[in-house]
Amino acid sequence: MYHYVYILKTLDGYLNKTYVGYSIDVNSRLKKHNSSKGAKSTRGYKWKIIYKKRFMSKSEALSFEYLLKKDRKKRSSILKRIKSNI
């Protein structure tokens, strides 16, 4: 079983926000976020997945999620890479 860390971005028309999360089923988790049943900070917005990274172990995934949530420079570098590929 794979474990994923993902970054969501609000859709156009909403405040420009990002959210970092962990899941084993990213698409199901996105549906929860978009139906206001996800994390409290994601409620009231519509989201799209802009980044996901796969891990073999839960502990590796959770460590990376923690890093992205706490290290804004690391998150910003990923977001810049994503923008340059669009």
C-alpha positions as CSV (number, residue, x, y, z in Angstrom):
1,M,0.0,0.0,0.0
2,Y,1.3,3.5,-0.9
3,H,1.1,6.6,1.2
4,Y,0.8,10.1,-0.3
5,V,1.5,13.6,0.6
6,Y,-0.4,16.1,-1.5
7,I,-0.7,19.8,-1.9
8,L,-4.1,21.3,-2.7
9,K,-4.8,24.8,-4.2
10,T,-8.0,26.6,-4.2
11,L,-9.8,26.9,-7.5
12,D,-10.1,30.3,-9.3
13,G,-12.6,32.6,-7.7
14,Y,-11.6,31.7,-4.1
15,L,-8.8,33.2,-1.9
16,N,-5.4,31.9,-3.1
17,K,-4.7,29.2,-0.5
18,T,-2.8,26.0,-0.4
19,Y,-3.1,23.0,2.0
20,V,-0.8,20.1,2.6
21,G,-2.1,16.7,3.6
22,Y,-1.5,13.0,3.9
23,S,-3.7,10.1,2.6
24,I,-3.6,6.6,1.1
25,D,-6.4,7.6,-1.3
26,V,-5.8,11.2,-2.6
27,N,-8.9,11.3,-4.8
28,S,-11.2,10.2,-2.1
29,R,-9.6,12.7,0.3
30,L,-10.1,15.5,-2.3
31,K,-13.8,14.7,-2.5
32,K,-14.0,15.1,1.3
33,H,-12.2,18.4,1.2
34,N,-14.5,19.7,-1.5
35,S,-17.6,18.6,0.3
36,S,-16.5,20.4,3.6
37,K,-15.9,17.1,5.4
38,G,-12.1,17.4,5.3
39,A,-9.8,19.4,7.5
40,K,-11.4,22.3,9.2
41,S,-9.1,24.8,7.4
42,T,-10.3,23.6,4.0
43,R,-14.0,24.0,4.6
44,G,-15.8,26.5,2.5
45,Y,-13.4,26.3,-0.4
46,K,-13.1,24.2,-3.6
47,W,-9.8,22.6,-4.2
48,K,-7.7,20.9,-6.8
49,I,-4.6,18.7,-6.4
50,I,-1.5,20.4,-7.7
51,Y,1.2,18.0,-6.3
52,K,1.4,14.6,-4.8
53,K,4.3,12.4,-3.8
54,R,4.2,8.7,-3.2
55,F,5.9,6.9,-0.3
56,M,6.3,3.2,0.6
57,S,5.9,3.8,4.4
58,K,3.5,5.8,6.4
59,S,6.3,7.2,8.6
60,E,8.2,8.6,5.6
61,A,5.0,10.2,4.3
62,L,4.1,11.8,7.6
63,S,7.6,13.1,8.1
64,F,7.5,14.8,4.6
65,E,4.0,16.2,5.3
66,Y,5.3,17.7,8.6
67,L,8.3,19.2,6.7
68,L,6.0,20.8,4.1
69,K,3.7,22.2,6.8
70,K,6.5,23.7,8.9
71,D,9.0,24.7,6.2
72,R,7.4,27.4,4.0
73,K,10.6,27.7,1.9
74,K,10.4,24.0,1.0
75,R,6.7,24.3,0.1
76,S,7.4,27.5,-1.9
77,S,10.2,25.8,-3.9
78,I,7.7,23.0,-4.9
79,L,5.1,25.5,-5.8
80,K,7.6,27.4,-8.0
81,R,8.6,24.2,-9.8
82,I,4.9,23.5,-10.4
83,K,4.3,27.0,-11.9
84,S,7.3,26.7,-14.2
85,N,5.9,23.4,-15.6
86,I,2.5,24.9,-16.5
